[in-house]
């Protein structure tokens, strides 16, 4: 079917998958590694952002969405840490020194 344009659908579906992937990733990273793991999300975000400047439209859109998913998750690590301190999320008992 040549008359259908799948790029918007693919970009939306990919963004949906990224959100679904990063949500539990942030929770696990904060639980096991703590808020000091923020750079593990920020650096790949910067790489994806720079790469998005050099690819064709659909790949550029997907890399841009991935980059900003990494950036948002970088912020979420700190928000998750605050939720742990407030007792709203389970704390890792092996890392009491950071709380």
OpenMM code with the backbone's topology and positions (N, CA, C; nanometers):
from openmm import Vec3, app, unit

residues = "UNK UNK UNK UNK UNK UNK UNK UNK UNK UNK UNK UNK UNK UNK UNK UNK UNK UNK UNK UNK UNK UNK UNK UNK UNK UNK UNK UNK UNK UNK UNK UNK UNK UNK UNK UNK UNK UNK UNK UNK UNK UNK UNK UNK UNK UNK UNK UNK UNK UNK UNK UNK UNK UNK UNK UNK UNK UNK UNK UNK UNK UNK UNK UNK UNK UNK UNK UNK UNK UNK UNK UNK UNK UNK UNK UNK UNK UNK UNK UNK UNK UNK UNK UNK UNK UNK UNK UNK UNK UNK UNK UNK UNK UNK UNK UNK UNK UNK UNK".split()
positions = [
    Vec3(0.0832, -0.1173, 0.0000),
    Vec3(0.0000, 0.0000, 0.0000),
    Vec3(0.0880, 0.1241, 0.0000),
    Vec3(0.1104, 0.1792, -0.1138),
    Vec3(0.1993, 0.2932, -0.1280),
    Vec3(0.1390, 0.4238, -0.0798),
    Vec3(0.0084, 0.4325, -0.0691),
    Vec3(-0.0548, 0.5585, -0.0310),
    Vec3(-0.0518, 0.5836, 0.1191),
    Vec3(-0.0112, 0.4851, 0.1982),
    Vec3(-0.0055, 0.5028, 0.3431),
    Vec3(0.1315, 0.5550, 0.3849),
    Vec3(0.1316, 0.6499, 0.4749),
    Vec3(0.2554, 0.7035, 0.5300),
    Vec3(0.2690, 0.6511, 0.6729),
    Vec3(0.3635, 0.5635, 0.6946),
    Vec3(0.3806, 0.4957, 0.8226),
    Vec3(0.4742, 0.5690, 0.9175),
    Vec3(0.5382, 0.6764, 0.8745),
    Vec3(0.6394, 0.7419, 0.9580),
    Vec3(0.5818, 0.7979, 1.0875),
    Vec3(0.4678, 0.8618, 1.0820),
    Vec3(0.4060, 0.9163, 1.2032),
    Vec3(0.3671, 0.8067, 1.2999),
    Vec3(0.3110, 0.6993, 1.2469),
    Vec3(0.2738, 0.5851, 1.3300),
    Vec3(0.3965, 0.5258, 1.3969),
    Vec3(0.5030, 0.5056, 1.3201),
    Vec3(0.6255, 0.4472, 1.3753),
    Vec3(0.6882, 0.5375, 1.4815),
    Vec3(0.6901, 0.6676, 1.4558),
    Vec3(0.7475, 0.7606, 1.5537),
    Vec3(0.6655, 0.7599, 1.6825),
    Vec3(0.5331, 0.7614, 1.6705),
    Vec3(0.4478, 0.7587, 1.7893),
    Vec3(0.4615, 0.6294, 1.8668),
    Vec3(0.4656, 0.5173, 1.7957),
    Vec3(0.4795, 0.3873, 1.8605),
    Vec3(0.6151, 0.3762, 1.9297),
    Vec3(0.7202, 0.4262, 1.8632),
    Vec3(0.8538, 0.4221, 1.9234),
    Vec3(0.8583, 0.5077, 2.0502),
    Vec3(0.7955, 0.6252, 2.0463),
    Vec3(0.7919, 0.7115, 2.1658),
    Vec3(0.7177, 0.6410, 2.2794),
    Vec3(0.6091, 0.5743, 2.2467),
    Vec3(0.5324, 0.4978, 2.3455),
    Vec3(0.6188, 0.3888, 2.4086),
    Vec3(0.6933, 0.3162, 2.3264),
    Vec3(0.7819, 0.2113, 2.3775),
    Vec3(0.8942, 0.2693, 2.4645),
    Vec3(0.9474, 0.3828, 2.4242),
    Vec3(1.0552, 0.4450, 2.5019),
    Vec3(1.0060, 0.4848, 2.6409),
    Vec3(0.8887, 0.5443, 2.6472),
    Vec3(0.8322, 0.5828, 2.7767),
    Vec3(0.8119, 0.4596, 2.8625),
    Vec3(0.7584, 0.3539, 2.8033),
    Vec3(0.7353, 0.2301, 2.8771),
    Vec3(0.8636, 0.1639, 2.9231),
    Vec3(0.9700, 0.1808, 2.8479),
    Vec3(1.0992, 0.1220, 2.8838),
    Vec3(1.1712, 0.2020, 2.9921),
    Vec3(1.1677, 0.3339, 2.9807),
    Vec3(1.2437, 0.4181, 3.0728),
    Vec3(1.1816, 0.4269, 3.2113),
    Vec3(1.0512, 0.4126, 3.2220),
    Vec3(0.9869, 0.4230, 3.3541),
    Vec3(1.0413, 0.3195, 3.4530),
    Vec3(1.0385, 0.1896, 3.4208),
    Vec3(1.0958, 0.0933, 3.5157),
    Vec3(1.2485, 0.1005, 3.5242),
    Vec3(1.3130, 0.1456, 3.4161),
    Vec3(1.4587, 0.1581, 3.4175),
    Vec3(1.5035, 0.2585, 3.5233),
    Vec3(1.4342, 0.3717, 3.5317),
    Vec3(1.4674, 0.4743, 3.6310),
    Vec3(1.4494, 0.4197, 3.7722),
    Vec3(1.3394, 0.3505, 3.7957),
    Vec3(1.3139, 0.2955, 3.9292),
    Vec3(1.4228, 0.1959, 3.9694),
    Vec3(1.4617, 0.1105, 3.8783),
    Vec3(1.5656, 0.0107, 3.9090),
    Vec3(1.7024, 0.0754, 3.9272),
    Vec3(1.7322, 0.1738, 3.8428),
    Vec3(1.8624, 0.2401, 3.8557),
    Vec3(1.8744, 0.3110, 3.9903),
    Vec3(1.7685, 0.3808, 4.0307),
    Vec3(1.7748, 0.4497, 4.1592),
    Vec3(1.7841, 0.3501, 4.2735),
    Vec3(1.7121, 0.2393, 4.2637),
    Vec3(1.7128, 0.1387, 4.3699),
    Vec3(1.8515, 0.0757, 4.3842),
    Vec3(1.9118, 0.0379, 4.2723),
    Vec3(2.0385, -0.0359, 4.2779),
    Vec3(2.1617, 0.0550, 4.2781),
    Vec3(2.1560, 0.1672, 4.2067),
    Vec3(2.2754, 0.2503, 4.1907),
    Vec3(2.2662, 0.3860, 4.2602),
    Vec3(2.1451, 0.4316, 4.2900),
    Vec3(2.1281, 0.5609, 4.3552),
    Vec3(2.1239, 0.6756, 4.2564),
    Vec3(2.1084, 0.7947, 4.3101),
    Vec3(2.0949, 0.9120, 4.2246),
    Vec3(2.2253, 0.9499, 4.1554),
    Vec3(2.3361, 0.8963, 4.2031),
    Vec3(2.4645, 0.9256, 4.1388),
    Vec3(2.4778, 0.8609, 4.0017),
    Vec3(2.3803, 0.7821, 3.9614),
    Vec3(2.3835, 0.7181, 3.8298),
    Vec3(2.3226, 0.8066, 3.7213),
    Vec3(2.2938, 0.9323, 3.7524),
    Vec3(2.2289, 1.0218, 3.6570),
    Vec3(2.3077, 1.0344, 3.5270),
    Vec3(2.4389, 1.0340, 3.5351),
    Vec3(2.5211, 1.0515, 3.4160),
    Vec3(2.5073, 0.9344, 3.3185),
    Vec3(2.4668, 0.8162, 3.3678),
    Vec3(2.4471, 0.7005, 3.2814),
    Vec3(2.3265, 0.7192, 3.1889),
    Vec3(2.2449, 0.8145, 3.2182),
    Vec3(2.1322, 0.8490, 3.1326),
    Vec3(2.1622, 0.9762, 3.0526),
    Vec3(2.2334, 1.0684, 3.1119),
    Vec3(2.2607, 1.1953, 3.0450),
    Vec3(2.3568, 1.1793, 2.9271),
    Vec3(2.4628, 1.1037, 2.9446),
    Vec3(2.5636, 1.0875, 2.8389),
    Vec3(2.5040, 1.0208, 2.7137),
    Vec3(2.4315, 0.9083, 2.7267),
    Vec3(2.3694, 0.8523, 2.6057),
    Vec3(2.2682, 0.9482, 2.5420),
    Vec3(2.2028, 1.0297, 2.6249),
    Vec3(2.1106, 1.1297, 2.5711),
    Vec3(2.1833, 1.2301, 2.4839),
    Vec3(2.2983, 1.2761, 2.5293),
    Vec3(2.3775, 1.3701, 2.4489),
    Vec3(2.4251, 1.3049, 2.3195),
    Vec3(2.4659, 1.1794, 2.3275),
    Vec3(2.5116, 1.1086, 2.2075),
    Vec3(2.3971, 1.0963, 2.1071),
    Vec3(2.2801, 1.0565, 2.1545),
    Vec3(2.1640, 1.0434, 2.0652),
    Vec3(2.1246, 1.1781, 2.0059),
    Vec3(2.1340, 1.2833, 2.0847),
    Vec3(2.0989, 1.4168, 2.0362),
    Vec3(2.1924, 1.4603, 1.9237),
    Vec3(2.3217, 1.4402, 1.9431),
    Vec3(2.4186, 1.4770, 1.8397),
    Vec3(2.3984, 1.3903, 1.7154),
    Vec3(2.3778, 1.2607, 1.7340),
    Vec3(2.3564, 1.1715, 1.6199),
    Vec3(2.2305, 1.2082, 1.5421),
    Vec3(2.1297, 1.2585, 1.6103),
    Vec3(2.0044, 1.2925, 1.5424),
    Vec3(2.0243, 1.4032, 1.4394),
    Vec3(2.1314, 1.4791, 1.4522),
    Vec3(2.1591, 1.5864, 1.3566),
    Vec3(2.2135, 1.5349, 1.2242),
    Vec3(2.2558, 1.4102, 1.2199),
    Vec3(2.3238, 1.3581, 1.1023),
    Vec3(2.2477, 1.2486, 1.0274),
    Vec3(2.1262, 1.2175, 1.0698),
    Vec3(2.0506, 1.1104, 1.0057),
    Vec3(1.9340, 1.1653, 0.9257),
    Vec3(1.8765, 1.0803, 0.8433),
    Vec3(1.7591, 1.1176, 0.7636),
    Vec3(1.6386, 1.1347, 0.8549),
    Vec3(1.5294, 1.1936, 0.8044),
    Vec3(1.4182, 1.2371, 0.8897),
    Vec3(1.3649, 1.1373, 0.9923),
    Vec3(1.3241, 1.0183, 0.9535),
    Vec3(1.2637, 0.9277, 1.0509),
    Vec3(1.3638, 0.8847, 1.1574),
    Vec3(1.4845, 0.8503, 1.1161),
    Vec3(1.5877, 0.8112, 1.2128),
    Vec3(1.6222, 0.9290, 1.3043),
    Vec3(1.6242, 1.0494, 1.2483),
    Vec3(1.6521, 1.1680, 1.3278),
    Vec3(1.5433, 1.1906, 1.4328),
    Vec3(1.4179, 1.1722, 1.3933),
    Vec3(1.3063, 1.1874, 1.4875),
    Vec3(1.3167, 1.0850, 1.5994),
    Vec3(1.3445, 0.9608, 1.5631),
    Vec3(1.3550, 0.8550, 1.6644),
    Vec3(1.4721, 0.8792, 1.7590),
    Vec3(1.5854, 0.9221, 1.7054),
    Vec3(1.7008, 0.9521, 1.7908),
    Vec3(1.6732, 1.0725, 1.8804),
    Vec3(1.6017, 1.1719, 1.8287),
    Vec3(1.5652, 1.2872, 1.9098),
    Vec3(1.4720, 1.2480, 2.0237),
    Vec3(1.3733, 1.1637, 1.9935),
    Vec3(1.2825, 1.1152, 2.0987),
    Vec3(1.3592, 1.0349, 2.2028),
    Vec3(1.4510, 0.9526, 2.1572),
    Vec3(1.5320, 0.8733, 2.2494),
    Vec3(1.6195, 0.9643, 2.3356),
    Vec3(1.6780, 1.0671, 2.2744),
    Vec3(1.7628, 1.1602, 2.3489),
    Vec3(1.6847, 1.2275, 2.4611),
    Vec3(1.5660, 1.2768, 2.4283),
    Vec3(1.4901, 1.3478, 2.5305),
    Vec3(1.4256, 1.2531, 2.6307),
    Vec3(1.4089, 1.1276, 2.5945),
    Vec3(1.3673, 1.0274, 2.6937),
    Vec3(1.4795, 1.0056, 2.7942),
    Vec3(1.6020, 1.0019, 2.7453),
    Vec3(1.7179, 0.9918, 2.8353),
    Vec3(1.7266, 1.1144, 2.9265),
    Vec3(1.7060, 1.2339, 2.8688),
    Vec3(1.7150, 1.3563, 2.9486),
    Vec3(1.6065, 1.3607, 3.0569),
    Vec3(1.4845, 1.3239, 3.0190),
    Vec3(1.3761, 1.3241, 3.1175),
    Vec3(1.4049, 1.2221, 3.2277),
    Vec3(1.4583, 1.1080, 3.1895),
    Vec3(1.4907, 1.0053, 3.2877),
    Vec3(1.6026, 1.0508, 3.3806),
    Vec3(1.6931, 1.1348, 3.3292),
    Vec3(1.7972, 1.1920, 3.4141),
    Vec3(1.7337, 1.2732, 3.5268),
    Vec3(1.6336, 1.3537, 3.4930),
    Vec3(1.5618, 1.4289, 3.5960),
    Vec3(1.4839, 1.3359, 3.6885),
    Vec3(1.4237, 1.2332, 3.6312),
    Vec3(1.3413, 1.1404, 3.7096),
    Vec3(1.4222, 1.0652, 3.8140),
    Vec3(1.5521, 1.0428, 3.7894),
    Vec3(1.6371, 0.9774, 3.8901),
    Vec3(1.6332, 1.0588, 4.0195),
    Vec3(1.6438, 1.1908, 4.0078),
    Vec3(1.6425, 1.2776, 4.1259),
    Vec3(1.5035, 1.2823, 4.1891),
    Vec3(1.3990, 1.2857, 4.1060),
    Vec3(1.2622, 1.2835, 4.1591),
    Vec3(1.2346, 1.1516, 4.2309),
    Vec3(1.2835, 1.0414, 4.1735),
    Vec3(1.2650, 0.9094, 4.2346),
    Vec3(1.3369, 0.9038, 4.3687),
    Vec3(1.4557, 0.9616, 4.3759),
    Vec3(1.5309, 0.9641, 4.5016),
    Vec3(1.4518, 1.0398, 4.6090),
    Vec3(1.3903, 1.1499, 4.5686),
    Vec3(1.3098, 1.2273, 4.6634),
    Vec3(1.1883, 1.1468, 4.7089),
    Vec3(1.1266, 1.0708, 4.6175),
    Vec3(1.0132, 0.9863, 4.6553),
    Vec3(1.0564, 0.8780, 4.7542),
    Vec3(1.1776, 0.8258, 4.7367),
    Vec3(1.2305, 0.7259, 4.8304),
    Vec3(1.2492, 0.7895, 4.9674),
    Vec3(1.3048, 0.9090, 4.9710),
    Vec3(1.3257, 0.9787, 5.0982),
    Vec3(1.1937, 1.0070, 5.1689),
    Vec3(1.0896, 1.0327, 5.0943),
    Vec3(0.9577, 1.0604, 5.1512),
    Vec3(0.8859, 0.9327, 5.1943),
    Vec3(0.9414, 0.8180, 5.1585),
    Vec3(0.8805, 0.6912, 5.1951),
    Vec3(0.7715, 0.6452, 5.1004),
    Vec3(0.7585, 0.7092, 4.9858),
    Vec3(0.6550, 0.6718, 4.8893),
    Vec3(0.6979, 0.5561, 4.8000),
    Vec3(0.8290, 0.5286, 4.7967),
    Vec3(0.8845, 0.4219, 4.7143),
    Vec3(0.9798, 0.3410, 4.8006),
    Vec3(0.9904, 0.2131, 4.7709),
    Vec3(1.0751, 0.1230, 4.8495),
    Vec3(1.2229, 0.1628, 4.8421),
    Vec3(1.2867, 0.1626, 4.9582),
    Vec3(1.4283, 0.1958, 4.9689),
    Vec3(1.5114, 0.0683, 4.9639),
    Vec3(1.6271, 0.0755, 4.9036),
    Vec3(1.7205, -0.0367, 4.9013),
    Vec3(1.7898, -0.0424, 5.0376),
    Vec3(1.7662, -0.1477, 5.1175),
    Vec3(1.8251, -0.1537, 5.2518),
    Vec3(1.9776, -0.1643, 5.2509),
    Vec3(2.0358, -0.2039, 5.1392),
    Vec3(2.1823, -0.2153, 5.1316),
    Vec3(2.2506, -0.0805, 5.1107),
    Vec3(2.1748, 0.0238, 5.0824),
    Vec3(2.2333, 0.1550, 5.0522),
    Vec3(2.1789, 0.2628, 5.1471),
    Vec3(2.1712, 0.2370, 5.2730),
    Vec3(2.1174, 0.3332, 5.3687),
    Vec3(2.2053, 0.4563, 5.3826),
    Vec3(2.3329, 0.4459, 5.3486),
    Vec3(2.4243, 0.5575, 5.3640),
    Vec3(2.3887, 0.6776, 5.2770),
    Vec3(2.3232, 0.6533, 5.1643),
    Vec3(2.2912, 0.7624, 5.0721),
    Vec3(2.1640, 0.8356, 5.1130),
    Vec3(2.0820, 0.7745, 5.1953),
    Vec3(1.9536, 0.8356, 5.2320),
    Vec3(1.9705, 0.9049, 5.3608),
] * unit.nanometer
topology = app.Topology()
chain = topology.addChain("A")
for resn in residues:
    res = topology.addResidue(resn, chain)
    for name in ("N", "CA", "C"):
        topology.addAtom(name, app.Element.getBySymbol(name[0]), res)
